[in-house]
Amino acid sequence: MSSPTEIPSYERLGPKRLRLPDVIAQSVGFIGPVFSSAFVIPLVVGVISATGKGGGVASPLSVIIAAIGIFAIGWIVSSYAKQVHAAGSLYDYVTRGLGDRMGAAAGTLYYGGVLVLLIGLLLLIGGYIQSTLAAEFSVNPLPSWVWTLILIAIIAAIMYFGVRLSTRSQLTLALVSMIVVLIFFISVIVKLGSANSFKPFNPSSASQGWSGIFFGVLYGVLLFVGFETAANLAEETPHPKRHIPVAVLGSAGIAVTFYALATYVEVAGFHYSLKAITSAAAAPLFALGAPKTLGGYGSTWIDRGLELVVLFDMLAVAIGCAVSASRGMFAMARDRRLPRSLALVSKRHGTPLGATIFITVTSLIVLLMNQYWTGLFALPKTPHYFAMFAWGSTFGGFALIVVYLLMSVGALRSFAKSPGGSIRISAVVGILVTGGAIFGSFYKVTNPTILAPWFAVVLFGLGLAGTGLWPGRPAASLELADLSSAASAGPGLQSAAAGAVATKAEAGRAMATRASSESRPARDVLPIRQQIGKLDTEGRLLDFMLLVMRLILGWVFIYHGSQKLFGAFGGYGLKGTGGYMASLGLHPGLLWATVGGLIEFVGGIGMLAGLGARIWGLLQFGDMLVAILAVNWANGLISEKAAGGFEINLALGALALSIVVLGPGGWSLDRVLGFERALGIDRWKRRVARPAVPVVPKVGAEPEPSADPER
């Protein structure tokens, strides 16, 4: 047991080598202004939005109004960044404003969203390379999945070998692509000559009036997502207090200038005609770069050059996502909000090795899903890799917007006593803008895209529930002096940052105070197991209920697994089930039938016996998730159709997830054989209550053994 004055050991990243251009490159690279200009601006115009509404000809005005909200959010990020210099960025900011539980849930949603966005983008880039080579040069050297596999390897190498390699790669790719496209935009404006007009900046030009401009603003906010990710590099720059605020606000300024110009060119270049913009909505930048004979302002080689620099910018976005996700996961794992293995750092390069491995493995798994589950999030007449990207980008964008909202709400509390009203005004503006963007993510959005924001809500709920089971430890940003600054903090943050800059004596007193209050854990992080423990001190009721849950799950899954594998109980057997799986878009059907049957049959036996119950519970939860998405989702929760709704699958999945979280209980082989205890995950050990007041041993007395078996 550590002494009361001993400060816990926290994992650290490598040396502080980054300069201002590096952190700016992270934010600008993540934003991807060239990539967004090529594909996303039609959403702001309203020609591809689910609502059919947008800024129309006045879309540049929508972008400028959206930028006001972005600068408000950027001001909040900058204010936090002057005080918090940890890699967790928005996770730490929300924690400061709304408490540990909300902070951990927000971090789970934020970095989960970034990871999903990254994987969707990698799939898109692989398909983009393959289709562009085939269309432009009539060659097809590699299938799209191989290109994606190569990209995954490159991203993993960049993350492993050092953050400076990551930021310099982003800087080069983003700078080259932006310069080339800016030159092209200027050339289009010059060729327009007298056709140039201030019409796109006049509200009366919007065919749908202020309503259309409002929806254009909601969609325009999505153009700037990721502008704050320079804050993830705060631990790796020697001057985070100066560099991060400049990078965040500077990147927002660069982006709004670029987007305003791009939106103007794409509106004016199509002669202010929504019909013309609609006809080129799939890729308006490339339509403008086409030869004059095709209605463009360029040539074949100019168009190919634009395709190349768009690829460069997509790569910069992917690197930015990977850097942000790896640093954020590392920071949360360091605070024990995620498995501590994700906090593993490379001794040689000082990079987050555990998070890098997790991101790489997850990307490979989704790549396999994209190949063998072609019905997942499928869109009509659309390559599956693009459907996956569309879903992933919607999920990621929504996740980040929700966290912006939470940070803005928390800022009202964090900076409540700060002099002046700029932060509070920024918080209110941020709440209004992000609230509107969240509304736009749901309004009239159809299946399967509508699944993305709902899945994000579920992920946030899981993150919130997880904090009750794994409350973590004090945030590194509060415990490590160089990760927090109280010297110039506003009154609202000084108390939160004081522990991070305390002297050793002060830190010792703080740790002693925490030790004396261990008998009454902080209300904000009280574990669920302790709450249940108040009702069931011996744990027998819990053991009984877990046994009942396992018996139900075991029998149901054995029944359905027997149908799939052996044709028992009126089932189709492997061949028939494989054919049915293939009809759902799960290819090869026989493989899916075999995997599903084994998870259900063998996993059901394991669940009955309580052997490997957590592992089987996780697999069975995934099995039910696949069933919901592939079979029952379109029918709704409850349906009279033959396939039925997904209420049964939802209930079984929830039970399986409960076993994953709570464990199999005392009446299981896992407990009897000591497997969970050997792995250090047996979280339901009987505890002896600590005295309400710490007992100070007499001088010279032998220390008593700890009553807590986990210690």
Sequence and secondary structure as in RCSB ss.txt:
>XXXX:A:sequence
MSSPTEIPSYERLGPKRLRLPDVIAQSVGFIGPVFSSAFVIPLVVGVISATGKGGGVASPLSVIIAAIGIFAIGW
IVSSYAKQVHAAGSLYDYVTRGLGDRMGAAAGTLYYGGVLVLLIGLLLLIGGYIQSTLAAEFSVNPLPSWVWTLI
LIAIIAAIMYFGVRLSTRSQLTLALVSMIVVLIFFISVIVKLGSANSFKPFNPSSASQGWSGIFFGVLYGVLLFV
GFETAANLAEETPHPKRHIPVAVLGSAGIAVTFYALATYVEVAGFHYSLKAITSAAAAPLFALGAPKTLGGYGST
WIDRGLELVVLFDMLAVAIGCAVSASRGMFAMARDRRLPRSLALVSKRHGTPLGATIFITVTSLIVLLMNQYWTG
LFALPKTPHYFAMFAWGSTFGGFALIVVYLLMSVGALRSFAKSPGGSIRISAVVGILVTGGAIFGSFYKVTNPTI
LAPWFAVVLFGLGLAGTGLWPGRPAASLELADLSSAASAGPGLQSAAAGAVATKAEAGRAMATRASSESRPARDV
LPIRQQIGKLDTEGRLLDFMLLVMRLILGWVFIYHGSQKLFGAFGGYGLKGTGGYMASLGLHPGLLWATVGGLIE
FVGGIGMLAGLGARIWGLLQFGDMLVAILAVNWANGLISEKAAGGFEINLALGALALSIVVLGPGGWSLDRVLGF
ERALGIDRWKRRVARPAVPVVPKVGAEPEPSADPER
>XXXX:A:secstr
   TT        S     HHHHHHHHHHHH HHHHHHHTHHHHHTSSSTTS   GGGHHHHHHHHHHHHHHHHH
HHHHHHTTB STTTHHHHHHHHH HHHHHHHHHHHHHHHHHHHHHHHHHHHHHHHHHHHHHHS  SS HHHHHHH
HHHHHHHHHHH HHHHHHHHHHHHHHHHHHHHHHHHHHHHHHGGG  SGGG GGG TTHHHHHHHHHHHHGGGGT
TTTGGGGGGGGSS HHHHHHHHHHHHHHHHHHHHHHHHHHHHHTTTT HHHHHHTTT HHHHHHSBGGGT SB H
HHHHHHHHHHHHHHHHHHHHHHHHHHHHHHHHHHTTSS GGGG   TTT S HHHHHHHHHHHHHHHHHHHHBTT
TT  TTS HHHHHHHHHHHHHHHHHHHHHHHHHHHHHHHTTTSSSSHHHHHHHHHHHHHHHHHHHHHTT  TTTT
HHHHHHHHHHHHHHHHHHH    S HHHHSGGGB  TT  HHHHHHHGGGS  HHHHHHHHHHHHHTTTS  GGG
  HHHHHHHH TTSHHHHHHHHHHHHHHHHHHHHHHHHHHH GGG  HHHHHHHHHHHTTBSSHHHHHHHHHHHH
HHHHHHHHHTSSHHHHHHHHHHHHHHHIIIIIGGG SS  SSS  SHHHHHHHHHHHHHHHH S SSSHHHHTTH
HHHHT  TT       SS     TT      S TT 
